[in-house]
Amino acid sequence: MLIIPIKEGENIDRALKRFKRKFDKTGTMRQLRKRQQFNKPSVTRRAQIQKAQYIQGLRDQEEI
């Protein structure tokens, strides 16, 4: 549970912005979206390998 202390005379918009920033840092929404559907471990591993190949290709192009 997130607790955002509001200072005396603080604007509610500013406090809401602090809450949103803190909520984003916890990664709750990312985790919720990730859990909405199940991916087999082989599919996850294949995606990681493809991402690594893509990044390596970018680095190779950068060296040229």
PDB file as gemmi writes it, atoms N, CA and C in Angstrom:
CRYST1    1.000    1.000    1.000  90.00  90.00  90.00 P 1                      
ATOM      1  N   MET A   1       0.842  -1.174   0.000  1.00  0.00           N  
ATOM      2  CA  MET A   1       0.000   0.000   0.000  1.00  0.00           C  
ATOM      3  C   MET A   1       0.887   1.236   0.000  1.00  0.00           C  
ATOM      4  N   LEU A   2       0.582   2.144  -0.896  1.00  0.00           N  
ATOM      5  CA  LEU A   2       1.356   3.372  -1.007  1.00  0.00           C  
ATOM      6  C   LEU A   2       0.793   4.439  -0.082  1.00  0.00           C  
ATOM      7  N   ILE A   3       1.690   5.101   0.602  1.00  0.00           N  
ATOM      8  CA  ILE A   3       1.297   6.198   1.481  1.00  0.00           C  
ATOM      9  C   ILE A   3       2.023   7.442   1.006  1.00  0.00           C  
ATOM     10  N   ILE A   4       1.249   8.464   0.675  1.00  0.00           N  
ATOM     11  CA  ILE A   4       1.812   9.723   0.211  1.00  0.00           C  
ATOM     12  C   ILE A   4       1.450  10.796   1.239  1.00  0.00           C  
ATOM     13  N   PRO A   5       2.411  11.223   2.033  1.00  0.00           N  
ATOM     14  CA  PRO A   5       2.107  12.286   2.999  1.00  0.00           C  
ATOM     15  C   PRO A   5       1.915  13.616   2.269  1.00  0.00           C  
ATOM     16  N   ILE A   6       0.818  14.303   2.587  1.00  0.00           N  
ATOM     17  CA  ILE A   6       0.531  15.594   1.969  1.00  0.00           C  
ATOM     18  C   ILE A   6       0.937  16.684   2.948  1.00  0.00           C  
ATOM     19  N   LYS A   7       1.767  17.586   2.454  1.00  0.00           N  
ATOM     20  CA  LYS A   7       2.263  18.668   3.297  1.00  0.00           C  
ATOM     21  C   LYS A   7       1.200  19.748   3.444  1.00  0.00           C  
ATOM     22  N   GLU A   8       1.323  20.548   4.468  1.00  0.00           N  
ATOM     23  CA  GLU A   8       0.379  21.626   4.736  1.00  0.00           C  
ATOM     24  C   GLU A   8       0.352  22.615   3.580  1.00  0.00           C  
ATOM     25  N   GLY A   9      -0.823  22.813   3.013  1.00  0.00           N  
ATOM     26  CA  GLY A   9      -0.980  23.774   1.936  1.00  0.00           C  
ATOM     27  C   GLY A   9      -0.504  23.273   0.582  1.00  0.00           C  
ATOM     28  N   GLU A  10      -0.234  21.967   0.452  1.00  0.00           N  
ATOM     29  CA  GLU A  10       0.254  21.436  -0.814  1.00  0.00           C  
ATOM     30  C   GLU A  10      -0.914  21.254  -1.784  1.00  0.00           C  
ATOM     31  N   ASN A  11      -0.655  21.534  -3.035  1.00  0.00           N  
ATOM     32  CA  ASN A  11      -1.662  21.383  -4.074  1.00  0.00           C  
ATOM     33  C   ASN A  11      -1.959  19.896  -4.274  1.00  0.00           C  
ATOM     34  N   ILE A  12      -3.242  19.565  -4.439  1.00  0.00           N  
ATOM     35  CA  ILE A  12      -3.628  18.164  -4.593  1.00  0.00           C  
ATOM     36  C   ILE A  12      -3.101  17.586  -5.903  1.00  0.00           C  
ATOM     37  N   ASP A  13      -2.968  18.423  -6.930  1.00  0.00           N  
ATOM     38  CA  ASP A  13      -2.423  17.939  -8.200  1.00  0.00           C  
ATOM     39  C   ASP A  13      -0.981  17.489  -8.042  1.00  0.00           C  
ATOM     40  N   ARG A  14      -0.229  18.224  -7.263  1.00  0.00           N  
ATOM     41  CA  ARG A  14       1.173  17.875  -7.032  1.00  0.00           C  
ATOM     42  C   ARG A  14       1.281  16.559  -6.254  1.00  0.00           C  
ATOM     43  N   ALA A  15       0.415  16.397  -5.266  1.00  0.00           N  
ATOM     44  CA  ALA A  15       0.414  15.153  -4.490  1.00  0.00           C  
ATOM     45  C   ALA A  15       0.002  13.973  -5.373  1.00  0.00           C  
ATOM     46  N   LEU A  16      -0.961  14.190  -6.252  1.00  0.00           N  
ATOM     47  CA  LEU A  16      -1.398  13.140  -7.162  1.00  0.00           C  
ATOM     48  C   LEU A  16      -0.275  12.756  -8.122  1.00  0.00           C  
ATOM     49  N   LYS A  17       0.474  13.745  -8.568  1.00  0.00           N  
ATOM     50  CA  LYS A  17       1.609  13.485  -9.459  1.00  0.00           C  
ATOM     51  C   LYS A  17       2.671  12.647  -8.737  1.00  0.00           C  
ATOM     52  N   ARG A  18       2.927  12.962  -7.465  1.00  0.00           N  
ATOM     53  CA  ARG A  18       3.882  12.177  -6.672  1.00  0.00           C  
ATOM     54  C   ARG A  18       3.395  10.744  -6.515  1.00  0.00           C  
ATOM     55  N   PHE A  19       2.069  10.584  -6.302  1.00  0.00           N  
ATOM     56  CA  PHE A  19       1.497   9.252  -6.159  1.00  0.00           C  
ATOM     57  C   PHE A  19       1.684   8.452  -7.439  1.00  0.00           C  
ATOM     58  N   LYS A  20       1.378   9.065  -8.591  1.00  0.00           N  
ATOM     59  CA  LYS A  20       1.509   8.371  -9.869  1.00  0.00           C  
ATOM     60  C   LYS A  20       2.944   7.954 -10.125  1.00  0.00           C  
ATOM     61  N   ARG A  21       3.895   8.837  -9.813  1.00  0.00           N  
ATOM     62  CA  ARG A  21       5.310   8.531 -10.021  1.00  0.00           C  
ATOM     63  C   ARG A  21       5.730   7.357  -9.134  1.00  0.00           C  
ATOM     64  N   LYS A  22       5.300   7.376  -7.880  1.00  0.00           N  
ATOM     65  CA  LYS A  22       5.647   6.310  -6.951  1.00  0.00           C  
ATOM     66  C   LYS A  22       4.997   4.988  -7.375  1.00  0.00           C  
ATOM     67  N   PHE A  23       3.775   5.069  -7.873  1.00  0.00           N  
ATOM     68  CA  PHE A  23       3.053   3.882  -8.337  1.00  0.00           C  
ATOM     69  C   PHE A  23       3.751   3.277  -9.545  1.00  0.00           C  
ATOM     70  N   ASP A  24       4.221   4.114 -10.469  1.00  0.00           N  
ATOM     71  CA  ASP A  24       4.934   3.622 -11.642  1.00  0.00           C  
ATOM     72  C   ASP A  24       6.228   2.926 -11.248  1.00  0.00           C  
ATOM     73  N   LYS A  25       6.914   3.454 -10.257  1.00  0.00           N  
ATOM     74  CA  LYS A  25       8.180   2.865  -9.836  1.00  0.00           C  
ATOM     75  C   LYS A  25       8.000   1.485  -9.211  1.00  0.00           C  
ATOM     76  N   THR A  26       6.839   1.223  -8.624  1.00  0.00           N  
ATOM     77  CA  THR A  26       6.619  -0.085  -8.009  1.00  0.00           C  
ATOM     78  C   THR A  26       6.458  -1.179  -9.062  1.00  0.00           C  
ATOM     79  N   GLY A  27       6.034  -0.807 -10.288  1.00  0.00           N  
ATOM     80  CA  GLY A  27       5.902  -1.781 -11.359  1.00  0.00           C  
ATOM     81  C   GLY A  27       4.653  -2.642 -11.246  1.00  0.00           C  
ATOM     82  N   THR A  28       3.665  -2.188 -10.509  1.00  0.00           N  
ATOM     83  CA  THR A  28       2.452  -2.970 -10.301  1.00  0.00           C  
ATOM     84  C   THR A  28       1.692  -3.205 -11.604  1.00  0.00           C  
ATOM     85  N   MET A  29       1.545  -2.165 -12.414  1.00  0.00           N  
ATOM     86  CA  MET A  29       0.790  -2.308 -13.666  1.00  0.00           C  
ATOM     87  C   MET A  29       1.525  -3.212 -14.652  1.00  0.00           C  
ATOM     88  N   ARG A  30       2.847  -3.076 -14.732  1.00  0.00           N  
ATOM     89  CA  ARG A  30       3.616  -3.943 -15.627  1.00  0.00           C  
ATOM     90  C   ARG A  30       3.443  -5.403 -15.233  1.00  0.00           C  
ATOM     91  N   GLN A  31       3.505  -5.659 -13.940  1.00  0.00           N  
ATOM     92  CA  GLN A  31       3.365  -7.022 -13.446  1.00  0.00           C  
ATOM     93  C   GLN A  31       1.949  -7.550 -13.704  1.00  0.00           C  
ATOM     94  N   LEU A  32       0.949  -6.704 -13.527  1.00  0.00           N  
ATOM     95  CA  LEU A  32      -0.429  -7.103 -13.767  1.00  0.00           C  
ATOM     96  C   LEU A  32      -0.644  -7.454 -15.231  1.00  0.00           C  
ATOM     97  N   ARG A  33      -0.133  -6.628 -16.138  1.00  0.00           N  
ATOM     98  CA  ARG A  33      -0.281  -6.899 -17.563  1.00  0.00           C  
ATOM     99  C   ARG A  33       0.469  -8.169 -17.969  1.00  0.00           C  
ATOM    100  N   LYS A  34       1.610  -8.392 -17.340  1.00  0.00           N  
ATOM    101  CA  LYS A  34       2.393  -9.589 -17.647  1.00  0.00           C  
ATOM    102  C   LYS A  34       1.652 -10.851 -17.206  1.00  0.00           C  
ATOM    103  N   ARG A  35       0.925 -10.775 -16.129  1.00  0.00           N  
ATOM    104  CA  ARG A  35       0.226 -11.942 -15.594  1.00  0.00           C  
ATOM    105  C   ARG A  35      -1.125 -12.197 -16.252  1.00  0.00           C  
ATOM    106  N   GLN A  36      -1.566 -11.313 -17.136  1.00  0.00           N  
ATOM    107  CA  GLN A  36      -2.878 -11.495 -17.744  1.00  0.00           C  
ATOM    108  C   GLN A  36      -2.931 -12.722 -18.642  1.00  0.00           C  
ATOM    109  N   GLN A  37      -1.821 -13.087 -19.232  1.00  0.00           N  
ATOM    110  CA  GLN A  37      -1.814 -14.296 -20.038  1.00  0.00           C  
ATOM    111  C   GLN A  37      -0.537 -15.082 -19.763  1.00  0.00           C  
ATOM    112  N   PHE A  38      -0.643 -16.380 -19.917  1.00  0.00           N  
ATOM    113  CA  PHE A  38       0.485 -17.256 -19.631  1.00  0.00           C  
ATOM    114  C   PHE A  38       1.310 -17.471 -20.895  1.00  0.00           C  
ATOM    115  N   ASN A  39       2.613 -17.311 -20.763  1.00  0.00           N  
ATOM    116  CA  ASN A  39       3.537 -17.619 -21.854  1.00  0.00           C  
ATOM    117  C   ASN A  39       4.375 -18.815 -21.445  1.00  0.00           C  
ATOM    118  N   LYS A  40       4.510 -19.760 -22.377  1.00  0.00           N  
ATOM    119  CA  LYS A  40       5.337 -20.922 -22.087  1.00  0.00           C  
ATOM    120  C   LYS A  40       6.787 -20.469 -21.928  1.00  0.00           C  
ATOM    121  N   PRO A  41       7.561 -21.156 -21.095  1.00  0.00           N  
ATOM    122  CA  PRO A  41       8.962 -20.789 -20.904  1.00  0.00           C  
ATOM    123  C   PRO A  41       9.755 -20.780 -22.202  1.00  0.00           C  
ATOM    124  N   SER A  42       9.429 -21.692 -23.130  1.00  0.00           N  
ATOM    125  CA  SER A  42      10.163 -21.729 -24.399  1.00  0.00           C  
ATOM    126  C   SER A  42       9.899 -20.470 -25.223  1.00  0.00           C  
ATOM    127  N   VAL A  43       8.669 -19.967 -25.170  1.00  0.00           N  
ATOM    128  CA  VAL A  43       8.318 -18.756 -25.907  1.00  0.00           C  
ATOM    129  C   VAL A  43       9.030 -17.545 -25.295  1.00  0.00           C  
ATOM    130  N   THR A  44       9.071 -17.494 -23.981  1.00  0.00           N  
ATOM    131  CA  THR A  44       9.756 -16.404 -23.289  1.00  0.00           C  
ATOM    132  C   THR A  44      11.244 -16.410 -23.617  1.00  0.00           C  
ATOM    133  N   ARG A  45      11.848 -17.598 -23.591  1.00  0.00           N  
ATOM    134  CA  ARG A  45      13.266 -17.732 -23.888  1.00  0.00           C  
ATOM    135  C   ARG A  45      13.556 -17.323 -25.335  1.00  0.00           C  
ATOM    136  N   ARG A  46      12.684 -17.724 -26.270  1.00  0.00           N  
ATOM    137  CA  ARG A  46      12.864 -17.368 -27.671  1.00  0.00           C  
ATOM    138  C   ARG A  46      12.788 -15.851 -27.858  1.00  0.00           C  
ATOM    139  N   ALA A  47      11.866 -15.206 -27.154  1.00  0.00           N  
ATOM    140  CA  ALA A  47      11.741 -13.752 -27.240  1.00  0.00           C  
ATOM    141  C   ALA A  47      12.992 -13.067 -26.707  1.00  0.00           C  
ATOM    142  N   GLN A  48      13.554 -13.589 -25.614  1.00  0.00           N  
ATOM    143  CA  GLN A  48      14.779 -13.011 -25.054  1.00  0.00           C  
ATOM    144  C   GLN A  48      15.941 -13.156 -26.032  1.00  0.00           C  
ATOM    145  N   ILE A  49      16.032 -14.313 -26.699  1.00  0.00           N  
ATOM    146  CA  ILE A  49      17.110 -14.539 -27.665  1.00  0.00           C  
ATOM    147  C   ILE A  49      16.961 -13.599 -28.855  1.00  0.00           C  
ATOM    148  N   GLN A  50      15.733 -13.427 -29.344  1.00  0.00           N  
ATOM    149  CA  GLN A  50      15.500 -12.518 -30.466  1.00  0.00           C  
ATOM    150  C   GLN A  50      15.844 -11.079 -30.092  1.00  0.00           C  
ATOM    151  N   LYS A  51      15.503 -10.682 -28.881  1.00  0.00           N  
ATOM    152  CA  LYS A  51      15.823  -9.332 -28.426  1.00  0.00           C  
ATOM    153  C   LYS A  51      17.334  -9.146 -28.344  1.00  0.00           C  
ATOM    154  N   ALA A  52      18.035 -10.153 -27.831  1.00  0.00           N  
ATOM    155  CA  ALA A  52      19.493 -10.079 -27.726  1.00  0.00           C  
ATOM    156  C   ALA A  52      20.131 -10.000 -29.107  1.00  0.00           C  
ATOM    157  N   GLN A  53      19.593 -10.758 -30.073  1.00  0.00           N  
ATOM    158  CA  GLN A  53      20.122 -10.713 -31.432  1.00  0.00           C  
ATOM    159  C   GLN A  53      19.899  -9.336 -32.054  1.00  0.00           C  
ATOM    160  N   TYR A  54      18.750  -8.762 -31.814  1.00  0.00           N  
ATOM    161  CA  TYR A  54      18.439  -7.439 -32.348  1.00  0.00           C  
ATOM    162  C   TYR A  54      19.396  -6.389 -31.772  1.00  0.00           C  
ATOM    163  N   ILE A  55      19.595  -6.424 -30.473  1.00  0.00           N  
ATOM    164  CA  ILE A  55      20.489  -5.458 -29.820  1.00  0.00           C  
ATOM    165  C   ILE A  55      21.921  -5.651 -30.306  1.00  0.00           C  
ATOM    166  N   GLN A  56      22.332  -6.902 -30.454  1.00  0.00           N  
ATOM    167  CA  GLN A  56      23.689  -7.170 -30.948  1.00  0.00           C  
ATOM    168  C   GLN A  56      23.849  -6.644 -32.372  1.00  0.00           C  
ATOM    169  N   GLY A  57      22.827  -6.804 -33.199  1.00  0.00           N  
ATOM    170  CA  GLY A  57      22.865  -6.273 -34.556  1.00  0.00           C  
ATOM    171  C   GLY A  57      23.007  -4.759 -34.572  1.00  0.00           C  
ATOM    172  N   LEU A  58      22.295  -4.091 -33.670  1.00  0.00           N  
ATOM    173  CA  LEU A  58      22.425  -2.625 -33.567  1.00  0.00           C  
ATOM    174  C   LEU A  58      23.844  -2.233 -33.160  1.00  0.00           C  
ATOM    175  N   ARG A  59      24.407  -2.966 -32.235  1.00  0.00           N  
ATOM    176  CA  ARG A  59      25.777  -2.652 -31.777  1.00  0.00           C  
ATOM    177  C   ARG A  59      26.795  -2.896 -32.890  1.00  0.00           C  
ATOM    178  N   ASP A  60      26.573  -3.961 -33.667  1.00  0.00           N  
ATOM    179  CA  ASP A  60      27.468  -4.248 -34.780  1.00  0.00           C  
ATOM    180  C   ASP A  60      27.405  -3.151 -35.829  1.00  0.00           C  
ATOM    181  N   GLN A  61      26.205  -2.658 -36.105  1.00  0.00           N  
ATOM    182  CA  GLN A  61      26.045  -1.556 -37.073  1.00  0.00           C  
ATOM    183  C   GLN A  61      26.715  -0.291 -36.565  1.00  0.00           C  
ATOM    184  N   GLU A  62      26.671  -0.083 -35.262  1.00  0.00           N  
ATOM    185  CA  GLU A  62      27.255   1.118 -34.660  1.00  0.00           C  
ATOM    186  C   GLU A  62      28.776   1.113 -34.816  1.00  0.00           C  
ATOM    187  N   GLU A  63      29.386  -0.053 -34.783  1.00  0.00           N  
ATOM    188  CA  GLU A  63      30.841  -0.162 -34.888  1.00  0.00           C  
ATOM    189  C   GLU A  63      31.338   0.152 -36.287  1.00  0.00           C  
ATOM    190  N   ILE A  64      30.479  -0.098 -37.290  1.00  0.00           N  
ATOM    191  CA  ILE A  64      30.900   0.098 -38.692  1.00  0.00           C  
ATOM    192  C   ILE A  64      31.025   1.560 -39.021  1.00  0.00           C  
TER     193      ILE A  64                                                      
END                                                                             
